[in-house]
Amino acid sequence: MKEPDIHEKYGKNIRIAFRISQNAKDQLERVADLFQLEPSQVAKAIIYMHLGVFEPIDQRRRSWRKSKKKRKGTYLRE
């Protein structure tokens, strides 16, 4: 059996750009740090939630190790 093509498996890449206020950017960054995600991943999840669309999470995390080191000191310690 032939493996599915990347476009068949994940769909075609579509880019969407929009502007947000500084307040929205700050909130987005705080939520992203809370869930250890990139701000773009949080924005995508919010858009999907409001559209009522469920898509499986893309497990291809290219910058996972780099972002893990970068975010290492961002946790709050009590």
Number of C-alpha atoms within 10 A of each C-alpha: 3 4 7 9 9 9 9 9 9 12 9 9 6 5 5 5 5 4 7 9 7 9 8 11 13 12 11 19 17 13 16 17 15 11 10 19 16 16 19 12 15 18 15 11 16 12 12 13 12 8 9 9 9 9 10 6 8 8 6 7 8 8 9 13 9 9 14 12 9 10 12 9 9 10 10 5 5 3
